Amino acid sequence: GERLNGAPIGVFDSGVGGLTVAAQILRKLPSESVLYLADTVHVPYGERPLDEIRSFALDITGFLRSMGSKMVVMACNMSSAVALGAAREAFPDTPVLGVIAPGSRAAVRLAGDRPVGVLATTGTVSSHAYSAAVAAARPGTAVFEQACPRFVPLVENGDAESPEAYEAAREYVQPLLREGVGTLILGCTHYPFLCPLIQEVAGP
């Protein structure tokens, strides 16, 4: 109906990271509008229990729906990892999308026959959601996941270009390079803000 077509796409994340996803949505779909919620009360999500993240994600999805969103995008890897199925069950009349499966499909296309590396929060790594998604996209592909607890606070504090951020990038990326990965997945929507440093450490 008319109201549905004019309704916004709801997008949420734990903080500013999901704005990278919102920007891509608006670039691809310029006639759409986005309703964005940053859960800055609970950021960072990375070290929190997974059932707590699930509860936050379901509450926020319900809120965005109540505000008239025609669909909800979990622009948050942890929410996508632990709450996507539950949200689809809880809100069967609202499309709910996550970010893990699309990223994994793109990564295996680019990796060739080499392993895939994942930089993510501690919670996303412990969920093994990327390993499962990569296996679904291309069975048998080796996956190496690296928890990066220092990254989100650096981005949220505006320190994405600091010497400390460069040191963190070296600490987290080098073990994956030693495994011979062909692709690095930035498994948290905050990490694109660190992309120049990560690229510098990772090389071409």
Buried (B, 14 or more C-beta within 10 A) or exposed (E): EEEEEEBBBBBBBBBBBBBBBBEEBBEEEEEBEBBBBBBEEEBBBBEBEBEEBBBBBBEBBBBBBEEEBBBBBBBBBBBBBBBBEBBBEBBEEBEBBBBBBEBBBEBBEEBEEBBBBBBBBBBBBBBBBBBBBBBEBBEEBBBBBBBBBBBBBBBBEEBBEEEEBBEBBEEBBEEBBEBEBBBBBBBBBBBBBBBBBBEEBBEE
